[in-house]
Amino acid sequence: MLAALLAIPGAVAATPAAAEEAPPPLAVETFAYPDAAKILAEQSLTVKTGDGNIKLADCASESGLVRVVRQVASPAEVCFKVTGPSGYLAVETANVINIKGDSHAIKATLSTDGATSSVDIAKNNWTPVGEADNQTGNKPAMLLELVAGDGPAAPTPTPEFPAVGALAVGAPGRAASRGCTGTLVDPQWVLTSTGCIADPFRPNADLPIFNQGTPATRTTFTVGGHTVDVAEFGTHTDRKAVLARLATPVTDVTPLKIAASAPAAGDTLKAAGFGRNATSWWSAAPRTTTQTVGTLSATDIDLAPAAGAAPICAGDTGAPLVNAAGTISGVVSRAWQGGCAGTASAQNGARAIRADGLGSWLLAARATDPGWKASVLVNGGNGALYRAVRLADGSTTDFTDIQARTGASGGVKAFAETGVNNETHLFALGNDGHLWHSALRPERPWPAAAVIASPRTDLTGSGRTLTGITAVSAVSIGWDLHVVVVADGKVHHTMRDSNGTWSGWGDVQTVAGSIGTVTTVAIAGVGNELQVVAVAGGKAYHTVRAAAGTWSGWGDVAQAAGATGPISGVTVAGSGNDAHIAVLVDNGARQFHTIRRADRTWQPFADLAGVWGGLTATSISASTVDGQVQFTVTTGDDRLLWTARRADATWAQVTALNLAGTSGAHNRSAVTGYIV
């Protein structure tokens, strides 16, 4: 153990954070110059803040330093080394008379008689200032700042974890700026800690200044050679974690994944951050140190440096704790910082946020990003209605119960949905027989995020009475919403126009003809037409409502696409000017697909056994999402399956959606596409 301590300058014995009564301080880089009091006492020089790239140096150590000559002060000359292509340092030292530059473009900010000025320092040569500067009247000057630029480009770092980047709130080293670490967990999202966004000088500093929104101070994330503005951030409900959305995505760096399970006490994890070490701070690349897991709570992890490893330091707040599988088990929040530059603490334990469960939170945030999404509904026990969002990359958010938001009383027994721009319109039939309409809008998953109230309309209320409803289907055509239901064995239609006005219910049989007792129905928008497929007596029938509001007579689908056997379920989706129709046959034991083409000809029914495999379907739904027709199917063994027919007529692999968090039997589903 002694050998390990000697190998690390300033290292002290490891003490887990849990051993202390109070939590450790935030591990945020405030850019305060280390050991400033000692430097003032020894060199009559006040060093305040800097970005770590301009450091005090021994004037006798090497050539090529920035040299500052002072009258009266001892020593008369102080020197600085610029270690990057640019740098910043705030200082105070009086009676400066001469400054020698290095190979950088150096600007010195000086104060003379209460007025400040900026002086360009000659490269590799002396520039007289203050009392030595005849052009400014030979007045005493105090040096306030050194700013370096135009240096040779720094080599591109090759960190162990390329997705780990530096978060800077304000310009590093300037007044009230701070720095920390973040991890790219999606091309447009960065995972960090609330301590990074919060002001470390406020009480309860690990609580956010506000829960979500645009940062009050310009905040940037630097990773893989890119520096990108943070456009927005939001905090987690019960963990001190932050997701920061970048103004533009970083597409050439592979994000790190978030672990699904917690680490165990005694595990070792790698912390990759921009924290200080024993002698320097705010480097161009993250350093990696190994930490041992101590006590775990429901939300936090206590840490101590592994034998011979460096401690967590200022700047490491937000750093990922990467496990052996290469996924994020935690996010650093606090540390005692013993053994770090500028810290006198005798303790070096740290604390981190548990990351297990944050993957679902990230998906919920990504579901509100611009682009095509698929909304998926499925029923559950006691009239529950669950919703998840499927993203373009195939990942799916957790299902959440939205029954209370539909307005349906006593639970939901039938439902439909359709997308209009960034809204998902829901139609829920309550167990009391009333059909309700509501809309869901994308909402960031932040605590106290503003929920935009959606009015709920009873489509079977006063003046619109319709009883005996057993099935419902909905679709949007332009800005119009169309709803078709089966009520007392008949098909009825209503429409909401672009002004939000609903028409009365119309009996479709009075205009399209009678087909007997209808058991289920599905509709789709195809071009500017509404196409309806109803099932009666085990047969599928098709009709079209033209844009002008006229209806065609019912047509027997079997006569156009071929016989299938007795049909019990149906779905239809418009894709361009074609209608894709899928039916469940023999009580769901078989499934078939056909297309009604734009020229009104029909493709023969195709058996989907080769697509779905052997299953018994209890419901089927379809919708076009970003050019492909997506299908969901509930099965007799209580699964919810997804697939899609692509534009090239091939089928995507069938996948089972995760129903964790839902309850009861699942025998109805719906899917619709929408654009955020």
N, C-alpha and C positions, 0 to 999 in steps of 0.2 A: 504493500500500500504506500509506504514512504517513497519508493522509487517512482510510483505512479504520480505522486504529488510533486516530486522534484521535476518531473518531465513537463509539467504545465506551469508556466509562470503565474504566480498568484493563486494557484489552486488551493482549495481548502477541503476539509473532510465533508463528504456528502451527507446532507441531512434532508430527508424528505420534507416537502412543504407541510404535510399533514401534522408534523411535530410541533408546529408553531400555532399559537392561539389566533393570531391575526393572519389574514391571507398575505401572500407576498405582493409587492407592488407590480404594476403593469410593466411588461418588458418592452416598452415603446422607446424608440430612439428619439430623444428631444434635441439631439445635435449639440448638447452642451459639451464644451471641450473638456476632456478628462483632466483631472487633477489641476484645475484652474487656480485654486488657492495656493498650491505649492509653487506653481510657475510664477505667480505674482510675487510671492515672497522671495524666490531665488533670482528672478530675472527682471523684476519691476515691469512686468508685462501682463496686461489683462487680456486673456484669451476668452472669448465668450462662446460663440457657436461657429460651427463649420460643417461642411458636408463630408469631412473626412479625407478630402483630397489635397488640402494644404495643411501641413503639419509642421510644428516647431522642430527644428533640426539643430544639431551641433555644428556650429560654423566651421569647425576644424575637420569635420568628418569627410567632406567631399566638395568638389567644385560644382558649379551649375546650380547653386542654391539662390533663392531670392534673399537678398541681404538688406537689412534696414539699419541705418545708423541714426543714433539719437544723441543729443547733447544731454549732459548732466547724468542721465540714467546709467546704472551699472548692471550688467555690462553695456558698453556703448553700442555694441552691434548684436542684433538678434537675427536668426536665419530661419528660413522656411523652405520646405521641399514640396513641390507640386507633384503628386503621384498619379494623376490622371490627365486626360485630355483637357479637362476643365476643373475648376475648383473655386471654393468660396470660404472665407474666414472673416469673422467679425472680431475685431480686437480693439483695444484702447492703449495707446502708448504716446506720450507727449514728446514735444521738442524733436520731431523727426526732421532730419536735414538732408538725407540722401537715401535713395532706394536703388538697388541694382536688380534688374530683371534676369530671368533665365530665358529659355527658348520659347516660353509661352508668351502670348499677348496678355500683359498684366495691366490692370487698372487699379489704382489706389484711391480710395476715398479719404479725403482729409478734411479736418475742420479747422478753420482759421477765423478768429474773431466771431465765433458763433455761426459762421456760414460754411456750408460744405461744398466741396468741389471734387471733381474726378480728374485724375492725372494719369495719362498714358505713360507707362514706364518702358524705357527703351529695352529691347531684347539684348540680354547679355552685356548690358552696359549700365552706367550710373545715370540717374536722373535726379538733379537737385530739387528739393522741395523745402517748404517752410522758410526758415531764416537763410537758407542757402540759395533760395530761388529769387534772383533779382527781378524777374518778370512779375512776380506777385507781391513785391514790396518787402521781401525778407522778413515776413511775419512768422511768429511761432506757429507750428502746425501739429495737430494730433492725428495720428493714423487711426482710421475707423474700420476700414475694410480692405481686403485684398481679393480681387476677382481675377481668376486666370481662365484663359481660353485659348483656342487655336493650337492646342498641343497635338502630338501624334495620336492617332486613333488607338484606343485600347484594344488589345487582342480580344477576340470573341471568346468569352468564357465557355468552358465545357463542364457545367456542373453535373453532379451525380443525378439530380432531378431537374431536368430542363424546364418543367412546368412551374417551378417555383420562381416567383418574381418579387421585385421590390415595389412596395406601395409607398408613395410619398404624398403627404398632405401638405400642400404648399411647396415652395421651392426649398429643397434640402438645405438646412443650415440657416435659413433666413428666420426672422422673428416669427415665433409661434408655429413654426413648421415641425413636423414629426414624421418619422419613418417607421415602417414595419414590414411584414412579409405577407404575401398572399400566394395562393396556388390556383393555377388555371384548372378548373374542373369541367369546363366546357369552353368552346372557342370564344364565348362571349361572357362567361361568368367566372368570377374569382372568389374563392373561399378564404375568409380571414376571420379575425376576432373583433368584437365590438370595441375592445381597447384600442384598436387601430384607428377607428373612426372617431371615438370619443376624445375629448380634450383631457389629457392626462393631468392637467393642473386643477381640474374641477373635483369636488367631492364626489364619491361614487363614480370614479372616472371610467369604470368599465361598463357603465350604462350609457346607451347612445344619447347623443344630443337630441336627436329625434329618431323615430323608429324607421323611417323610410323617406326616400326622396333624393333630390339632387344634393351632393355634398355642398356644404356652406363655403368651403374653401376648395379651390381646384385640387383635385386628387388624381394622381397618375399611377399607372401600373407599368413596370418595365420588365419584359421577359423576352428571351430569344431575339434580342436586338430591336425590339419594338417598344416604344413608349406610347401608351394609349390612355386617353382620359377616362376616368370613371364617370359614367353618365348618371348612375343611380345606385342606391344601395338599400338593403332592407335587412332587418334583424330577425333572428329566430324567436319563436314564442317563449321557450323556456331555457334555451342555452345561449350563452354569450357569443353567438356566431353571427357572421355577416356574409351575405352574398352581395358582391359588387358587380354591376353590369357594365361592361366596357362599351364605349361609344362605337367602336368598330371591332369585329371579331379578330382574334389571332388564330389563323388557320394553319400555320406551319409548325406549331408546337403541339405535341400530343398531350392532352389533359391527363391529370391523374384521376383515378377513380376513388370513390369514397367507400370505405369498408362497411359491410353490412352488419358485422358483429363487433362487440367490444373486445379490447385486449384483456389479458388476464394479469393479475399481480405477478411480478417477476419477469414478464416479457420485456424484451429490449426493442426499442423503436428508434428510428433515425429521425432527428429533428434537423430540417434543412431551412436555414433562415439567414437573414442579413444582419444578425446580431453582432455586437462587438466581440472581440476576443480579449486577451490580456493586455494588448498594446494598441489596438487600432479599432476603427469603427466605420460602418457604412461602406462596405466593400462593393466592388463591381459584380461579384458573384456570390451566391449563397454558400455558406460553410455548412458542413454536416457534422453533427455530434450525436453520440449514442446515449440514450436515456433509458433508465430502468423504471418500469411501471411499479408504483407503490399501491396506495389505497385508491379504490374507485368508488365514486358516489354515483347517483343516478345521472348526473350531468357532467362530472369532472373526473380528471385523472391526476393524481399526484405523481411527481417525477423526481428522480435524482440522477445525476450523471453516472453512467456506467464506469467501472473501474478504469482509471486513466483517461477518461473522456472529459472534454471541456464542458462548462456549465452553459445553461441558457442565459442569454445576455440581452441588454437593451437593443431593440431592433428585431428581436425574434418573436414578438407578439404576432400571431397569425401564421407562424411557421407550421407546416404540416408535420405530424408524427407518422412516418411511413413504416409500415410493418414489413415482414419478410415476403409477403405476397405482392408488395409494391402498391398497396392501397393505403388510404389515409385513415388512420385509427383515431387521430385526435388533432386538435389545433391549439398551439401554445397560446396562453393568455397572460400568465404572470410568472415572475421569477424573482428570487432573492438576489441573484446576480453576483454572488460572491466569486471572486477571481476574474471579474470582468473589468475592463479599463474604466477608471473613474469611479469604482464602487468600493466602499469600505465594508460592506456586509461580510459577516463571517459565515453566512448560510448560502448554499447554492442549489437548494431544491427549487422546483418549479411546479406550475399547475397548468393543465390543459383542458380544453373542452372535449368531451367525448364526441366522436364523429359518427358513430353508428346511428342510423336513422336520418342523418342529414342528406343522404342520397335521395330519399323521397321528397324532401324539402326542395332540393335542387330541381328535381323533375317538375314539381309544382310551379317553380319559378320559370323554368324553360317553357312550360305550357302556355305562358302568357307572352312569349316572344313573338315577333311578327312571323307570318308564314302560315301554311296550311296545317290544320290539326284535324283529328277525328274525335268527336265526342261519342263515348260509348256508354249506354245505359243498360242496367240489368236489375231485375227485381230481386227481392229477398224475403225473409220471413216477416210476418206481421205487417205486410203492406209497405215494406221499405223499398226505396228506389235509390240505387247507387249509380254514381257517375265517375268515370275516369276519362282521361285525355290521352290519346295515342299520338306520339310525336312522329315526325317524318323519318327518324332513324329507327323506328320500331319500339322504342322504349315507351312505357305507359305509366302514368301517375297512379298512385293508390286510389282505390275506389272510396268515395265518401258518400254518406247518406244525404241526399238532397230532398227527401220526401217533404220535409217541413217547408221548403221553399216553393213547392209547387202549388200550394193552396188546397191540395186534395185532402178531403176529410176522411178520417178513419183508415188511412193507408191508401196505396195505389194498387189498382188491379189491372190496369192497361195503360199504355203510354206510347208516345211517339215524340220525335224531335226532328228539327230541321235547322240548318244554319242560314243566317242572313248576315253577310259581312262578318263582323266579329262577335255576333251574338248567336247563342244557341237557344232556339225557341222550343219550349217544352209544352207538351199536352198530356195531362195526367188525369186519368179517370179514377175518381175516388170510390171507395166502397159504398159511399152514399149515392152513387149514380151520377154525380155532377162531374162535368169535364172542364178542367181549368187550364188556362193558358198563362204562361209566364216566360221570362227570358233570363238567361244567364249571360253575364258579361265577364271577360277575363279579369281576374283579381290577383294581384301579387300576394304570395303567402306570407305576408308580414303581420305582426301583431297590431291590432287596432287599425289595419288597413281599411280605407274607406270602402264600404260595400255599397255599390250603387243599387238602390232599391228598384226593383222591377215591379210594375203594377201587375196584379193578377186578375184575370178576367174569367168569370164563370160563363162559359159558352153555352150552358144549359140553364141559365138563370132566368129571371123575370123577362117575359116577352120572347124568350128563345127556348122554351121548354122542349126537351127531347129526352125521352126515357128509354130504358131498355138497351143502353149502349153496351156492347161487348168487345168491340175492337175499334182501334183508331189508327190513322196514318196521316202524315203531314209532309208538306214539301213547300219550298219557296220557288216562285218563278218571278225573277226580277225582284221587285220590292213587295210583291203580293204573297200572302200566306194562304195556302189551300189546306183544308182539313176535311178528311172523309172518315166517316164512322159507319159501323154496322149497328143499327138500332132496331130491335124487334125483327131481325132477319132481313132488313132492308138497308140499302146504301144511301147515306145522306151526305150532302156537301155544303160547306160554307167557306167564305173567303174574306180575308182582311186586306183592304186595298192599301196603297202607299200612304194614305192619309190616316190610317189606323182605324178605319171604319169597317165593322164586320157586317156581312150580309146575313140574311136569315137562312135557316137550314132549308135545303132543297132536296126533295126525294128524287134520286137519280133515276129510279125505275120509271118515273112518269115521263122522262124525256129519252131514255135509252132502251126502255122495254123491260119486261119482267124476266128474271132468270131463276125464280124460286127463292127458297130461303137461303140467305147468304150467311156464311159462317165466319169469314175473315176477308180482309181487303188490304190492298197496298197501292200507293200512288207514287208517281215520279213526275218531275218536270223534264220534258224532252223538247228542246228548242223552246218555243213559246206555248207549247201545248201541255195540258195535264192529261197524263195517261193513267188509267185506273184498271187494276186487275182484281176481280172479286172471285171468291170460291163459293160455289153453291152445288150441292149434291155431289161433292167430290170432283167437280170439274172447274177449270179456270176460265173466266170470261173477261174480255178486254173491251174497253171503250175509251174514247178520246173526247176531252173538252177542248175545243178550239179557243184561241185567244179572244174571239168575239163572244164566247159564252155558249156556243151551240155544242150539242153532244151528238156523237155518232151512236148507232145502235150497238148492242153487245155482240161481240164475236166470240165463237168457241175457239179457245186457244189450241185445243187438240187438233182441230181441223186444219190449223195453219202450221203448227210445229210438231204434230205427232202425238200419239197417245202415250201416257206415262203410267197409268194406274190411278187409283183414287188419291186425290190431292187434299192435304189437310192444312198446309201452310204455304204462304206466298210472299215474295218481296219483289220490288222493282226499283231500278235506279236508272236515271238518264245519264248517258255519256255522249256528249255531242248531240247528234240527232238520232242516236240509237237508244233503244230501251232494253236493258238487261233484266231478264226475268228469271227468278229461281223459285222452284216449288219443292215442297216436302211431300213425299209419296209414301203410301203404306204406313201411315202414322209416323212418318219421319224416318223410317228405316232406309229409304232411298231418297236421293236428292238429284234434281235435274236443272239444267240451265239452258236458256234460249235467248235469242236476240231478235227483237223486232227492229229491222233496219229502217233507215231514213226513207227508203223507197217503199216502205210498208210491206216488204216481203219478210218472211220469218226464217230464221235458221232453225233446223230441226233440233229438238230437245237432245241434250247430251247428258249422259249419266255422269254424276260427279263423284262416283265411288273412287276413281283414281285421284281425285283432289282431296276429298275429306277423309278417305279411308273408311273403314267400317265403323259406323256410329248410328245411333238413333237420335235424330234432331227433334227438339221440342219447340224450337222457334228459329226463324231466320230473318235477317235484316240486311239491307244493302244501301250503300250511298256512294256517289262518286267523290273522291277526295284527291285533288291535284292530279287528275287525269287517269286515275285507276279506280276501278269499282271495288270497294272494300265490302266484305261480308262478315257478319258475326252470326254465330250459331250457338244456341244452348243445347246441351245434350242430356240424354236420359241418365247419364252417370254424373250429372251436376257439374259439367265443365262449361266454360265459355270460350269458344274457339274463334280465331280470326284468320282470314286469308284475303287475298285480293286478286282480281283478274287484271293484268297489266294491259297497256295499250297494244302490245304486240301479241296478245291473246294467250300469253303464258300465265300460269298461276303462281302466286307466292306460296312459300311453305306455310302450312297450317301451324299456328302457334296457339298455345293455351294462355289466356290472360290470367294473371294472378288475382284471385278473388279473396286474398287475405283481407281481413277487416270487415267482410260481409258476413251475413248470417242467413240461415234458412235455405230453402230450395230455390234454384235459379232456373226458371223455365220460360223467361221472356227476355229479349234484348232488343236494342235499337242502336243504330250507328248513323252519324251524319257528319259531313265535312263542313268546315268553316274556316275563315281566314282571320287571323288576328292582325 
